[in-house]
């Protein structure tokens, strides 16, 4: 039997494009993967943080508060003014200090590491070349020390702070000729040395001292007390005994002030602080058929205008016409009275509440602003007078006082506006959006996607062409016929 033998050359030539095509596709994909990180690294700005974020350190716990021992005071001031011959007022435990909780901080999100593809064995592709080196910063010239001059004065070791509570009266006030009350005053030695602290206070009309130990009147509603010796950081309270007359409500709003003065032996100068307090009356005198309520007015650290809300209720059985009058302390005013309101003077505003049906309540909201001096003197008090004129029956009228507070009164020294943090206002070089709203990172990503798509289309085209050639070559290949 004889057979026809074909040379292996043509068959090998037909089968050679298949491995070459696979190798070319692998090389193309590896080249795309190798160039992609370099492009992305060149387009992505350096996002390394300037400073690492750390959790805020916990404040050290304050030491135990001490109550200074009472000491006899001298009978005469250096200037010749007489002082009380009794010791300073009695001290009590101070109220607990309330501190806001520390803000919670979360660790910044770390972007996932880019995925890498292991190179194909036998591949001749080179690793991606590193980008251009980072530009070197120019050398900073040395800072020359300032010319010698007079030494800066040492910090003042004196410091004192006083806070007050309000004189709040209950409904029993309307059924008594006079009412006894207490005013809590808290003093803190904020300096770095032992100090001698003296206390004085001024009461508004209708209030008098009810025999506070160690204090004496100096005229004009003013009182002066003895002195304490307080160590650095000491904090203590004292209760001032007061008496409120039964006719004091006719003069509302009523406010007073407390002042402390601190000196130290061997230290020049003195430290002082003052704080106001409000006298708060309940709604009254009690009259059936009418109710009145007013919210507290609070100014934030910016000092912007606030809002006073007043509610006048008709608790009777007959409809009535309502009217509200707001009386504010000096330095506090209504800048633009709302519709239905008119300014009687700088501190008094009158508003018509309209018809108030029986069992209903009318609410008024007035903008309120205060001068910087008035905010420093806070807390203060204002007064609201409500009136109902029913269709039948006598006119009903009640009044009450409300509290005015300001964050500026608690800031020592005055708090400056908050400065932006280091992360605000800092944008990466590649983060600024240009025309069309697309950044350089976005453009690079779109380019990589387009290149990848073109490579895939090219690979599919080459694969299809190779398959067709193989099918056509298989159909035209000569068949070997065995012969005898």
Secondary structure, DSSP 8 states (H G I E B T S, - for coil): -B-----HHHHHHHHHHHHHHHHHHHHHHHHHHHHHHHHHHHHS-----SS------------------B----SB-TTS-B--SS----EE----------------------------TT-------------------------------------EEEEE--EE--GGGGGSSEEEEEEEEEEEE-SSS-EEEEEEEE--TTEEE---TTEEEEETTEEEEEEEEE-TT-EEEEEEEEEEETTGGGG-SEEEEEEEEEE-TT--S-EEEEEEEEEE--SBS--TTEEEEE--EEE-TT---EEEEEEEEE-SSS-EEEEEEEE--TTEE-SS--TTEEEEETTEEEEEEEEE-TT-EEEEEEEEEE-HHHHHH-SEEEEEEEEEEESSS--EEEEEEEEEEEGGGG-SS--------TTTT---GGGS--GGG--HHHHHHHHHHHHHHHHHHHHHHHHHHHHHHHHHHHHHS-----B-
